[in-house]
């Protein structure tokens, strides 16, 4: 599988069919602080959506494995 990504971070927001993960960068910026990236992960399967709603809470550490795609309108 060529298009594969693994993300590890903390749950920031739980939506019906997606979660937002806060992922801190491993290096400091010009101000000496660590920046954080917020990635929205779409949960495609109803089974995964149910499991996420049952087991995940804001602030939990979560690992996600999947593929990347863009919403640039050129699908």
Backbone as XML, in Angstrom:
<?xml version="1.0"?>
<chain id="A" units="angstrom">
  <residue number="1" name="UNK">
    <atom name="N" x="0.857" y="-1.180" z="0.000"/>
    <atom name="CA" x="0.000" y="0.000" z="0.000"/>
    <atom name="C" x="0.895" y="1.232" z="0.000"/>
  </residue>
  <residue number="2" name="UNK">
    <atom name="N" x="0.788" y="2.066" z="-0.996"/>
    <atom name="CA" x="1.640" y="3.236" z="-1.100"/>
    <atom name="C" x="1.095" y="4.442" z="-0.352"/>
  </residue>
  <residue number="3" name="UNK">
    <atom name="N" x="-0.192" y="4.640" z="-0.366"/>
    <atom name="CA" x="-0.789" y="5.803" z="0.279"/>
    <atom name="C" x="-1.204" y="5.406" z="1.694"/>
  </residue>
  <residue number="4" name="UNK">
    <atom name="N" x="-0.260" y="5.477" z="2.625"/>
    <atom name="CA" x="-0.525" y="5.057" z="3.993"/>
    <atom name="C" x="0.029" y="6.081" z="4.966"/>
  </residue>
  <residue number="5" name="UNK">
    <atom name="N" x="-0.750" y="6.393" z="6.004"/>
    <atom name="CA" x="-0.311" y="7.345" z="7.024"/>
    <atom name="C" x="-0.663" y="6.796" z="8.403"/>
  </residue>
  <residue number="6" name="UNK">
    <atom name="N" x="0.212" y="7.067" z="9.374"/>
    <atom name="CA" x="-0.042" y="6.713" z="10.760"/>
    <atom name="C" x="0.089" y="7.991" z="11.571"/>
  </residue>
  <residue number="7" name="UNK">
    <atom name="N" x="-0.966" y="8.354" z="12.289"/>
    <atom name="CA" x="-0.996" y="9.567" z="13.095"/>
    <atom name="C" x="-1.200" y="9.195" z="14.556"/>
  </residue>
  <residue number="8" name="UNK">
    <atom name="N" x="-0.478" y="9.864" z="15.454"/>
    <atom name="CA" x="-0.658" y="9.663" z="16.889"/>
    <atom name="C" x="-0.779" y="11.037" z="17.525"/>
  </residue>
  <residue number="9" name="UNK">
    <atom name="N" x="-1.834" y="11.234" z="18.268"/>
    <atom name="CA" x="-2.053" y="12.518" z="18.926"/>
    <atom name="C" x="-3.191" y="12.420" z="19.921"/>
  </residue>
  <residue number="10" name="UNK">
    <atom name="N" x="-3.624" y="13.569" z="20.406"/>
    <atom name="CA" x="-4.720" y="13.617" z="21.374"/>
    <atom name="C" x="-6.011" y="14.046" z="20.687"/>
  </residue>
  <residue number="11" name="UNK">
    <atom name="N" x="-7.116" y="13.449" z="21.109"/>
    <atom name="CA" x="-8.422" y="13.783" z="20.559"/>
    <atom name="C" x="-8.795" y="15.189" z="21.023"/>
  </residue>
  <residue number="12" name="UNK">
    <atom name="N" x="-9.076" y="16.069" z="20.070"/>
    <atom name="CA" x="-9.490" y="17.428" z="20.393"/>
    <atom name="C" x="-10.998" y="17.584" z="20.278"/>
  </residue>
  <residue number="13" name="UNK">
    <atom name="N" x="-11.578" y="16.907" z="19.280"/>
    <atom name="CA" x="-13.010" y="17.061" z="19.028"/>
    <atom name="C" x="-13.575" y="15.763" z="18.465"/>
  </residue>
  <residue number="14" name="UNK">
    <atom name="N" x="-14.760" y="15.393" z="18.932"/>
    <atom name="CA" x="-15.467" y="14.218" z="18.423"/>
    <atom name="C" x="-16.709" y="14.670" z="17.670"/>
  </residue>
  <residue number="15" name="UNK">
    <atom name="N" x="-16.798" y="14.283" z="16.412"/>
    <atom name="CA" x="-17.970" y="14.583" z="15.598"/>
    <atom name="C" x="-18.673" y="13.271" z="15.261"/>
  </residue>
  <residue number="16" name="UNK">
    <atom name="N" x="-19.784" y="13.349" z="14.547"/>
    <atom name="CA" x="-20.540" y="12.131" z="14.245"/>
    <atom name="C" x="-19.744" y="11.167" z="13.368"/>
  </residue>
  <residue number="17" name="UNK">
    <atom name="N" x="-19.070" y="11.691" z="12.339"/>
    <atom name="CA" x="-18.340" y="10.806" z="11.435"/>
    <atom name="C" x="-16.874" y="11.216" z="11.267"/>
  </residue>
  <residue number="18" name="UNK">
    <atom name="N" x="-16.343" y="11.965" z="12.242"/>
    <atom name="CA" x="-14.945" y="12.400" z="12.171"/>
    <atom name="C" x="-14.437" y="12.736" z="13.565"/>
  </residue>
  <residue number="19" name="UNK">
    <atom name="N" x="-13.123" y="12.753" z="13.699"/>
    <atom name="CA" x="-12.481" y="13.228" z="14.926"/>
    <atom name="C" x="-11.383" y="14.199" z="14.529"/>
  </residue>
  <residue number="20" name="UNK">
    <atom name="N" x="-11.096" y="15.134" z="15.399"/>
    <atom name="CA" x="-9.977" y="16.047" z="15.187"/>
    <atom name="C" x="-8.886" y="15.656" z="16.165"/>
  </residue>
  <residue number="21" name="UNK">
    <atom name="N" x="-7.675" y="15.480" z="15.635"/>
    <atom name="CA" x="-6.535" y="15.049" z="16.439"/>
    <atom name="C" x="-5.523" y="16.189" z="16.510"/>
  </residue>
  <residue number="22" name="UNK">
    <atom name="N" x="-5.042" y="16.474" z="17.723"/>
    <atom name="CA" x="-3.992" y="17.473" z="17.935"/>
    <atom name="C" x="-2.657" y="16.742" z="17.976"/>
  </residue>
  <residue number="23" name="UNK">
    <atom name="N" x="-1.760" y="17.104" z="17.050"/>
    <atom name="CA" x="-0.457" y="16.439" z="16.946"/>
    <atom name="C" x="0.631" y="17.491" z="17.127"/>
  </residue>
  <residue number="24" name="UNK">
    <atom name="N" x="1.384" y="17.413" z="18.241"/>
    <atom name="CA" x="2.459" y="18.389" z="18.447"/>
    <atom name="C" x="3.648" y="18.090" z="17.535"/>
  </residue>
  <residue number="25" name="UNK">
    <atom name="N" x="4.294" y="19.132" z="17.071"/>
    <atom name="CA" x="5.493" y="18.955" z="16.242"/>
    <atom name="C" x="6.682" y="18.607" z="17.139"/>
  </residue>
  <residue number="26" name="UNK">
    <atom name="N" x="7.678" y="17.966" z="16.582"/>
    <atom name="CA" x="8.811" y="17.486" z="17.376"/>
    <atom name="C" x="9.945" y="18.507" z="17.477"/>
  </residue>
  <residue number="27" name="UNK">
    <atom name="N" x="9.737" y="19.704" z="16.946"/>
    <atom name="CA" x="10.769" y="20.738" z="17.008"/>
    <atom name="C" x="10.130" y="22.066" z="17.411"/>
  </residue>
  <residue number="28" name="UNK">
    <atom name="N" x="10.937" y="22.982" z="17.910"/>
    <atom name="CA" x="10.445" y="24.275" z="18.388"/>
    <atom name="C" x="10.441" y="25.298" z="17.255"/>
  </residue>
  <residue number="29" name="UNK">
    <atom name="N" x="9.525" y="26.254" z="17.339"/>
    <atom name="CA" x="9.471" y="27.335" z="16.357"/>
    <atom name="C" x="10.438" y="28.453" z="16.755"/>
  </residue>
  <residue number="30" name="UNK">
    <atom name="N" x="10.358" y="29.586" z="16.084"/>
    <atom name="CA" x="11.267" y="30.711" z="16.353"/>
    <atom name="C" x="11.124" y="31.259" z="17.767"/>
  </residue>
  <residue number="31" name="UNK">
    <atom name="N" x="9.941" y="31.106" z="18.354"/>
    <atom name="CA" x="9.691" y="31.601" z="19.709"/>
    <atom name="C" x="10.083" y="30.592" z="20.782"/>
  </residue>
  <residue number="32" name="UNK">
    <atom name="N" x="10.604" y="29.442" z="20.385"/>
    <atom name="CA" x="11.008" y="28.416" z="21.340"/>
    <atom name="C" x="9.861" y="27.560" z="21.851"/>
  </residue>
  <residue number="33" name="UNK">
    <atom name="N" x="8.728" y="27.563" z="21.142"/>
    <atom name="CA" x="7.558" y="26.788" z="21.529"/>
    <atom name="C" x="7.274" y="25.713" z="20.487"/>
  </residue>
  <residue number="34" name="UNK">
    <atom name="N" x="6.604" y="24.666" z="20.933"/>
    <atom name="CA" x="6.202" y="23.601" z="20.022"/>
    <atom name="C" x="4.857" y="23.952" z="19.386"/>
  </residue>
  <residue number="35" name="UNK">
    <atom name="N" x="4.788" y="23.927" z="18.058"/>
    <atom name="CA" x="3.528" y="24.137" z="17.349"/>
    <atom name="C" x="2.717" y="22.843" z="17.369"/>
  </residue>
  <residue number="36" name="UNK">
    <atom name="N" x="1.422" y="22.969" z="17.159"/>
    <atom name="CA" x="0.540" y="21.809" z="17.114"/>
    <atom name="C" x="-0.255" y="21.841" z="15.823"/>
  </residue>
  <residue number="37" name="UNK">
    <atom name="N" x="-0.343" y="20.701" z="15.150"/>
    <atom name="CA" x="-1.165" y="20.560" z="13.954"/>
    <atom name="C" x="-2.479" y="19.893" z="14.348"/>
  </residue>
  <residue number="38" name="UNK">
    <atom name="N" x="-3.593" y="20.379" z="13.786"/>
    <atom name="CA" x="-4.905" y="19.805" z="14.046"/>
    <atom name="C" x="-5.375" y="19.136" z="12.761"/>
  </residue>
  <residue number="39" name="UNK">
    <atom name="N" x="-5.519" y="17.809" z="12.811"/>
    <atom name="CA" x="-5.873" y="17.020" z="11.636"/>
    <atom name="C" x="-7.265" y="16.435" z="11.837"/>
  </residue>
  <residue number="40" name="UNK">
    <atom name="N" x="-8.153" y="16.653" z="10.861"/>
    <atom name="CA" x="-9.476" y="16.053" z="10.928"/>
    <atom name="C" x="-9.440" y="14.701" z="10.220"/>
  </residue>
  <residue number="41" name="UNK">
    <atom name="N" x="-9.838" y="13.659" z="10.925"/>
    <atom name="CA" x="-9.829" y="12.289" z="10.410"/>
    <atom name="C" x="-11.279" y="11.864" z="10.204"/>
  </residue>
  <residue number="42" name="UNK">
    <atom name="N" x="-11.621" y="11.502" z="8.964"/>
    <atom name="CA" x="-12.979" y="11.051" z="8.661"/>
    <atom name="C" x="-13.073" y="9.551" z="8.910"/>
  </residue>
  <residue number="43" name="UNK">
    <atom name="N" x="-14.088" y="9.151" z="9.650"/>
    <atom name="CA" x="-14.315" y="7.749" z="9.970"/>
    <atom name="C" x="-15.315" y="7.207" z="8.951"/>
  </residue>
  <residue number="44" name="UNK">
    <atom name="N" x="-14.842" y="6.356" z="8.057"/>
    <atom name="CA" x="-15.643" y="5.950" z="6.910"/>
    <atom name="C" x="-16.635" y="4.837" z="7.209"/>
  </residue>
  <residue number="45" name="UNK">
    <atom name="N" x="-16.326" y="3.976" z="8.140"/>
    <atom name="CA" x="-17.165" y="2.825" z="8.429"/>
    <atom name="C" x="-18.107" y="3.114" z="9.601"/>
  </residue>
  <residue number="46" name="UNK">
    <atom name="N" x="-19.375" y="2.718" z="9.506"/>
    <atom name="CA" x="-20.287" y="2.891" z="10.649"/>
    <atom name="C" x="-19.801" y="2.157" z="11.903"/>
  </residue>
  <residue number="47" name="UNK">
    <atom name="N" x="-19.155" y="1.027" z="11.717"/>
    <atom name="CA" x="-18.618" y="0.258" z="12.846"/>
    <atom name="C" x="-17.520" y="1.045" z="13.567"/>
  </residue>
  <residue number="48" name="UNK">
    <atom name="N" x="-16.645" y="1.690" z="12.807"/>
    <atom name="CA" x="-15.578" y="2.503" z="13.395"/>
    <atom name="C" x="-16.183" y="3.732" z="14.079"/>
  </residue>
  <residue number="49" name="UNK">
    <atom name="N" x="-17.199" y="4.330" z="13.482"/>
    <atom name="CA" x="-17.862" y="5.490" z="14.081"/>
    <atom name="C" x="-18.471" y="5.123" z="15.435"/>
  </residue>
  <residue number="50" name="UNK">
    <atom name="N" x="-19.112" y="3.965" z="15.522"/>
    <atom name="CA" x="-19.712" y="3.514" z="16.779"/>
    <atom name="C" x="-18.639" y="3.265" z="17.842"/>
  </residue>
  <residue number="51" name="UNK">
    <atom name="N" x="-17.533" y="2.630" z="17.445"/>
    <atom name="CA" x="-16.450" y="2.358" z="18.394"/>
    <atom name="C" x="-15.819" y="3.647" z="18.894"/>
  </residue>
  <residue number="52" name="UNK">
    <atom name="N" x="-15.629" y="4.595" z="18.004"/>
    <atom name="CA" x="-15.037" y="5.881" z="18.402"/>
    <atom name="C" x="-15.952" y="6.609" z="19.380"/>
  </residue>
  <residue number="53" name="UNK">
    <atom name="N" x="-17.247" y="6.604" z="19.109"/>
    <atom name="CA" x="-18.194" y="7.277" z="20.001"/>
    <atom name="C" x="-18.221" y="6.620" z="21.376"/>
  </residue>
  <residue number="54" name="UNK">
    <atom name="N" x="-18.050" y="5.301" z="21.416"/>
    <atom name="CA" x="-18.125" y="4.575" z="22.678"/>
    <atom name="C" x="-16.843" y="4.691" z="23.502"/>
  </residue>
  <residue number="55" name="UNK">
    <atom name="N" x="-15.681" y="4.616" z="22.858"/>
    <atom name="CA" x="-14.426" y="4.480" z="23.585"/>
    <atom name="C" x="-13.568" y="5.741" z="23.652"/>
  </residue>
  <residue number="56" name="UNK">
    <atom name="N" x="-13.723" y="6.679" z="22.712"/>
    <atom name="CA" x="-12.864" y="7.857" z="22.695"/>
    <atom name="C" x="-13.480" y="9.028" z="23.448"/>
  </residue>
  <residue number="57" name="UNK">
    <atom name="N" x="-12.627" y="9.776" z="24.131"/>
    <atom name="CA" x="-13.030" y="10.985" z="24.834"/>
    <atom name="C" x="-12.035" y="12.085" z="24.505"/>
  </residue>
  <residue number="58" name="UNK">
    <atom name="N" x="-12.448" y="13.329" z="24.627"/>
    <atom name="CA" x="-11.549" y="14.461" z="24.382"/>
    <atom name="C" x="-10.368" y="14.360" z="25.343"/>
  </residue>
  <residue number="59" name="UNK">
    <atom name="N" x="-9.162" y="14.482" z="24.800"/>
    <atom name="CA" x="-7.941" y="14.400" z="25.595"/>
    <atom name="C" x="-7.268" y="13.043" z="25.550"/>
  </residue>
  <residue number="60" name="UNK">
    <atom name="N" x="-7.959" y="12.007" z="25.092"/>
    <atom name="CA" x="-7.361" y="10.677" z="24.987"/>
    <atom name="C" x="-6.285" y="10.658" z="23.902"/>
  </residue>
  <residue number="61" name="UNK">
    <atom name="N" x="-5.257" y="9.856" z="24.109"/>
    <atom name="CA" x="-4.255" y="9.637" z="23.064"/>
    <atom name="C" x="-4.791" y="8.555" z="22.129"/>
  </residue>
  <residue number="62" name="UNK">
    <atom name="N" x="-4.681" y="8.811" z="20.831"/>
    <atom name="CA" x="-5.215" y="7.879" z="19.847"/>
    <atom name="C" x="-4.210" y="7.706" z="18.718"/>
  </residue>
  <residue number="63" name="UNK">
    <atom name="N" x="-4.162" y="6.501" z="18.157"/>
    <atom name="CA" x="-3.360" y="6.209" z="16.973"/>
    <atom name="C" x="-4.295" y="5.867" z="15.832"/>
  </residue>
  <residue number="64" name="UNK">
    <atom name="N" x="-4.048" y="6.439" z="14.664"/>
    <atom name="CA" x="-4.909" y="6.228" z="13.501"/>
    <atom name="C" x="-4.043" y="5.799" z="12.331"/>
  </residue>
  <residue number="65" name="UNK">
    <atom name="N" x="-4.474" y="4.741" z="11.646"/>
    <atom name="CA" x="-3.778" y="4.283" z="10.447"/>
    <atom name="C" x="-4.771" y="4.325" z="9.292"/>
  </residue>
  <residue number="66" name="UNK">
    <atom name="N" x="-4.369" y="4.943" z="8.183"/>
    <atom name="CA" x="-5.260" y="5.043" z="7.038"/>
    <atom name="C" x="-4.561" y="5.641" z="5.846"/>
  </residue>
  <residue number="67" name="UNK">
    <atom name="N" x="-5.340" y="6.078" z="4.876"/>
    <atom name="CA" x="-4.782" y="6.691" z="3.670"/>
    <atom name="C" x="-5.143" y="8.174" z="3.646"/>
  </residue>
  <residue number="68" name="UNK">
    <atom name="N" x="-4.366" y="8.938" z="2.900"/>
    <atom name="CA" x="-4.567" y="10.377" z="2.800"/>
    <atom name="C" x="-5.321" y="10.713" z="1.517"/>
  </residue>
  <residue number="69" name="UNK">
    <atom name="N" x="-6.164" y="11.746" z="1.610"/>
    <atom name="CA" x="-6.826" y="12.276" z="0.419"/>
    <atom name="C" x="-7.064" y="13.762" z="0.627"/>
  </residue>
  <residue number="70" name="UNK">
    <atom name="N" x="-7.298" y="14.471" z="-0.467"/>
    <atom name="CA" x="-7.548" y="15.905" z="-0.399"/>
    <atom name="C" x="-8.947" y="16.202" z="-0.903"/>
  </residue>
  <residue number="71" name="UNK">
    <atom name="N" x="-9.466" y="17.337" z="-0.506"/>
    <atom name="CA" x="-10.783" y="17.782" z="-0.988"/>
    <atom name="C" x="-10.602" y="18.992" z="-1.887"/>
  </residue>
  <residue number="72" name="UNK">
    <atom name="N" x="-9.850" y="18.828" z="-2.968"/>
    <atom name="CA" x="-9.579" y="19.956" z="-3.853"/>
    <atom name="C" x="-10.569" y="20.032" z="-5.008"/>
  </residue>
  <residue number="73" name="UNK">
    <atom name="N" x="-11.572" y="19.140" z="-5.037"/>
    <atom name="CA" x="-12.589" y="19.184" z="-6.083"/>
    <atom name="C" x="-12.193" y="18.465" z="-7.355"/>
  </residue>
  <residue number="74" name="UNK">
    <atom name="N" x="-11.004" y="17.917" z="-7.433"/>
    <atom name="CA" x="-10.528" y="17.207" z="-8.632"/>
    <atom name="C" x="-10.544" y="15.717" z="-8.404"/>
  </residue>
  <residue number="75" name="UNK">
    <atom name="N" x="-11.671" y="15.186" z="-7.964"/>
    <atom name="CA" x="-11.766" y="13.768" z="-7.640"/>
    <atom name="C" x="-12.024" y="12.958" z="-8.876"/>
  </residue>
</chain>
